[in-house]
Every structure is written in C-alpha cells, then in structure tokens.
Amino acid sequence: MPAASGKRDYYEVLGVPKNAEEAAIKAAYRKIALKYHPDKNPGNVEAEENFKEAAEAYEILSDAEKRAAYDRFGHAGVGGGAHQFGSVEDIFSAFGDIFGAGRGGGSVFEDLFGGGRSRGGGRRRGAHLKVDLEIGLEDVAQGVKKTIEITRNEICTDCRGSGAKPGTSPSRCPDCGGRGEIVRSQGFFAMRTTCSRCRGRGEIVDTPCPKCNGTARIPEKREVSVKIPAGVEDGMQLRLSGEGEAGPNGGGRGDLYCEIHVTPHTLFQRRGDDILLEVPLGYAQVALGTEIEVPTLQGKSDLKVPKGTQPMTILRMRGLGLPRLDGYGVGDQLVRVLVEVPRKVDEETEDLLRQLAEKESQQIGTDQKSFWDKVREIFE
C-alpha cells in the first residue's frame, strides 16, 4: 500500500488489523481518544497531535467508501477525502456533521464521551428510569405481561417544550450566543464550559410558562406495558427503549429499566432451569414402592417411587421445569424424597414395628453389618 509522506498507516494508528469490523474500529478509537483527550492532557502538544491523528484515521476507516479507497490506494486514495483537523475544536464540530445522530439522538462523538459537547441548544436525551418488578415462579414458567404505572417528566403541553409562556418565545442567550457553552482559548486548546446563565440551553426564558414554571416539562403518570419472557432470572433487567423521561429542548427520550425480582415459592426452589420439590413419604411407601400425585408448575402429575427408595433420593420428572431463556429446551422437576417418621403410634402399629425390628435384626443387610463392624473396631 503506497503511503503519503509523514503519515502512519491508519490501521496502525488505531492498532487494529486490516480486516477489523466496524465495532472493533470504534472501540479502538474510543480507547485512544479517551487516552489523549485534551481535557485529560492540558497543555500536552504531543497528546493533541495523537488525538488529531486518531480522529483522522477513525474518520476514514469508519466510512465504507473511504475505507475501500484507502485499502486499495493508501493515503493517496483518500487525499481529498480525509478531513484536515487543524485544531481540537475542528474534531468536536466535524464529527457531529460527518456521522450525524447516533442512538438516542446524540452524535457518535457524544456516544464516545458520554454526552459530549452541546451544540446549539443542548438537545440531550432524557433521564433513564428504573423500576422493580416482582413476579412469581409460575410467571417465570409461562412468561407474563404486566402493566405498570410510572411517573415521568413529559413535555409541557401549554408551552410545547419551550418553557416560555404561550404567545411568547425564548430569546438567544447573550452570554453564549445560543451555543449553550462558553469557549475560552488557551494556546493550542480551547476549553469549553456549560454556560451558567442558560445552563446549556442556549436560550433565555424571559416569561416562564405558568404551567411548568419555565422547566418545559411536567411530571405525569403513565401506564407502560412490560412483556416478561419465560425463563427470566432473578435480578435481570429488561430495557424498554424510549420509555424514560422526555429530553430537554426536544431531545430524545431516555429508557426504562425494569429489574426483575422472583418471589420465593412456598413449595418449589429454583435450581437454574430445574425446580426442586421436597416430598415427605412414609416408611412403607419407600420400602414397598408407590405411585403418588405431586404438584408441578403446570398442574398435578403422577410420580412413580421405586421400591426401596432411600431417604434424600432425588427423582427426576423430565420437562416439567422452567423454559430456558434462549427458547431452547426446558428444565426438569426434581423431587427429593423425605422419609417421614411418626411422632406417636398406637399399640397395634407399635407391635408391628417391633416385629419388623426383630426380623431386620435377624436379616441384617451387608452394608449395615459392615458399618457396625467398623464401629466395634473403633471402640475395641
């Protein structure tokens, strides 16, 4: 690839391979831009040059056509297409024009630096909101749709978001000239601060709207429908895009985050995609074997208990657990067998148990005999 004199390869500048995807290029630029950002390196000329170099590389490699020309002809292929950033301020202004609006209404540069620098009125996304949602294990098994009520800031209907009394209009801020920020030059650098008079709006409201007191937004209650998928786990967050608060000056809405809390069940315990149920059975049932009816999240189902089932044995009922969140497969219901010992017995039952005990002592099993042999060895 032919190279222009004095310029490094753009892939080398960002530290990415030539087959890097768009997301990798953006991530690499994010890292370099944050490292050499002027606000973090005041007075550092070398950092400023690195900042400009990375911006130029990102501009070319993030554009499909420019990148194709660069891959084929090198710097000569984009000689007229690469923006010549004379100063840091050129970068701040150029990125908004070149890349347009990103998600939520902010430019790519704003996306990289978490809000960026306001331009002409301070249009920002509204605040995100968060709510807690409680659901039962049955809801996890089937999925559920809930309607919740939230209070969020909405655009004032009287002033239509201007903050000015109906029939009047805001005026341009005399301190910042409508930019929403004050620029102070210091050598090679220009420091930007939010205008204290208009607080970044770029406008001054002389006659506030009586309904919203000039804030342009008012709190209102809203009902929002939330679809909770089957298999959701406790602590997970669902994001409802655009259901947060309205942004100032016509900015986009924030998002609504719903944190899921699964309430404990009276019978079942969750084990990933499986559910555990403990069932108490009598001695005769586990010794002779039986078939019982047990509860499941889908209703009642029959369970066969084999003859000679030992206490704490777990029997598996396949496909009666929770659906996996990705939609592929369903867990099982695990049934742990507990042997219930009666606290009181009548005379007839006691006689039968004594006969059984005498018979067991005569026909003691190999495992049991081995255990008591070990006990004797310890004490003798």
Secondary structure, 3 states (H helix, E strand, C coil): CCCCCCCCCHHHHHCCCCCCCHHHHHHHHHHHHHHCCCCCCCCCHHHHHHHHHHHHHHHHHCCHHHHHHHHHHHHHHHCCCCCCCCCHHHHHHHHHHHHCECHHHCEHHHHHHCCCCCCCCCCCCCCCEEEEEEECHHHHHHCEEEEEEEEEEEECCCCCCCCECCCCCCEECCCCCCCCEEEEEECCEEEEEECCCCCCCCEECCCECCCCCCCCEEEEEEEEEEEECCCCCCCCEEEECCCCCCCHHHCCCCCEEEEEEECCCCCEEEECCEEEEEEEECHHHHHHCEEEEEEECCEEEEEEECCCCCCCCEEEECCCCCECCCCCCECCEEEEEEECCCCCCCHHHHHHHHHHHHHHHHCCCHHHHHHHHHHHHHHC
